[in-house]
Amino acid sequence: MKTKPLLWALLAVAVPVNVSSSFHFGGMRETLVSVASGLLTLASATALYLTRVGRSRQKS
């Protein structure tokens, strides 16, 4: 399954939206947009981290 391009696209859109939300919105709308784009950023970055190639767990 090829999900990495979608995750990168979501990350590439969510970061600028999160950064610019305080300039374009105000009040409750700013908070909602910022929280939504922040969660999307964290989720896509985490998914990309977990699906990276060469990931191995070391057993103690």
BALOBA-1460 file (C-alpha; in Angstrom, 3 decimals):
// residues 60
<rec num="1" residu="m" x="0.000" y="0.000" z="0.000"/>
<rec num="2" residu="k" x="1.396" y="3.387" z="-1.028"/>
<rec num="3" residu="t" x="0.384" y="5.712" z="1.791"/>
<rec num="4" residu="k" x="3.601" y="7.679" z="2.147"/>
<rec num="5" residu="p" x="2.851" y="10.175" z="-0.654"/>
<rec num="6" residu="l" x="-0.510" y="10.932" z="0.947"/>
<rec num="7" residu="l" x="1.084" y="11.347" z="4.364"/>
<rec num="8" residu="w" x="3.734" y="13.683" z="2.953"/>
<rec num="9" residu="a" x="1.046" y="15.711" z="1.177"/>
<rec num="10" residu="l" x="-0.994" y="16.008" z="4.378"/>
<rec num="11" residu="l" x="2.104" y="17.081" z="6.282"/>
<rec num="12" residu="a" x="3.050" y="19.599" z="3.602"/>
<rec num="13" residu="v" x="-0.414" y="21.183" z="3.766"/>
<rec num="14" residu="a" x="-0.996" y="20.987" z="7.523"/>
<rec num="15" residu="v" x="2.234" y="22.703" z="8.600"/>
<rec num="16" residu="p" x="1.723" y="25.940" z="6.637"/>
<rec num="17" residu="v" x="-1.958" y="26.032" z="7.603"/>
<rec num="18" residu="n" x="-1.005" y="25.675" z="11.250"/>
<rec num="19" residu="v" x="1.625" y="28.399" z="11.009"/>
<rec num="20" residu="s" x="-0.565" y="30.853" z="9.118"/>
<rec num="21" residu="s" x="-3.809" y="30.255" z="11.003"/>
<rec num="22" residu="s" x="-3.065" y="33.026" z="13.481"/>
<rec num="23" residu="f" x="-2.620" y="35.525" z="10.638"/>
<rec num="24" residu="h" x="-5.813" y="34.684" z="8.751"/>
<rec num="25" residu="f" x="-8.274" y="33.783" z="11.477"/>
<rec num="26" residu="g" x="-9.274" y="35.130" z="14.841"/>
<rec num="27" residu="g" x="-11.021" y="33.979" z="17.978"/>
<rec num="28" residu="m" x="-12.551" y="30.542" z="18.116"/>
<rec num="29" residu="r" x="-12.001" y="29.845" z="14.409"/>
<rec num="30" residu="e" x="-8.241" y="30.343" z="14.868"/>
<rec num="31" residu="t" x="-8.222" y="27.897" z="17.767"/>
<rec num="32" residu="l" x="-10.199" y="25.251" z="15.887"/>
<rec num="33" residu="v" x="-8.088" y="25.513" z="12.735"/>
<rec num="34" residu="s" x="-4.884" y="25.476" z="14.744"/>
<rec num="35" residu="v" x="-5.894" y="22.422" z="16.786"/>
<rec num="36" residu="a" x="-7.127" y="20.511" z="13.733"/>
<rec num="37" residu="s" x="-4.029" y="21.231" z="11.658"/>
<rec num="38" residu="g" x="-1.777" y="20.533" z="14.632"/>
<rec num="39" residu="l" x="-3.360" y="17.132" z="15.183"/>
<rec num="40" residu="l" x="-3.100" y="16.374" z="11.477"/>
<rec num="41" residu="t" x="0.576" y="17.358" z="11.533"/>
<rec num="42" residu="l" x="1.313" y="15.150" z="14.541"/>
<rec num="43" residu="a" x="-0.637" y="12.215" z="13.130"/>
<rec num="44" residu="s" x="0.989" y="12.303" z="9.693"/>
<rec num="45" residu="a" x="4.487" y="12.822" z="11.132"/>
<rec num="46" residu="t" x="3.980" y="9.903" z="13.524"/>
<rec num="47" residu="a" x="2.683" y="7.666" z="10.743"/>
<rec num="48" residu="l" x="5.657" y="8.569" z="8.545"/>
<rec num="49" residu="y" x="8.024" y="7.813" z="11.412"/>
<rec num="50" residu="l" x="6.422" y="4.438" z="12.065"/>
<rec num="51" residu="t" x="6.417" y="3.441" z="8.389"/>
<rec num="52" residu="r" x="10.007" y="4.380" z="7.621"/>
<rec num="53" residu="v" x="12.161" y="1.820" z="5.819"/>
<rec num="54" residu="g" x="14.769" y="-0.042" z="7.795"/>
<rec num="55" residu="r" x="12.974" y="0.241" z="11.097"/>
<rec num="56" residu="s" x="14.168" y="-2.439" z="13.461"/>
<rec num="57" residu="r" x="13.587" y="-3.092" z="17.097"/>
<rec num="58" residu="q" x="16.438" y="-4.103" z="19.278"/>
<rec num="59" residu="k" x="15.599" y="-6.732" z="21.810"/>
<rec num="60" residu="s" x="17.199" y="-6.419" z="25.214"/>
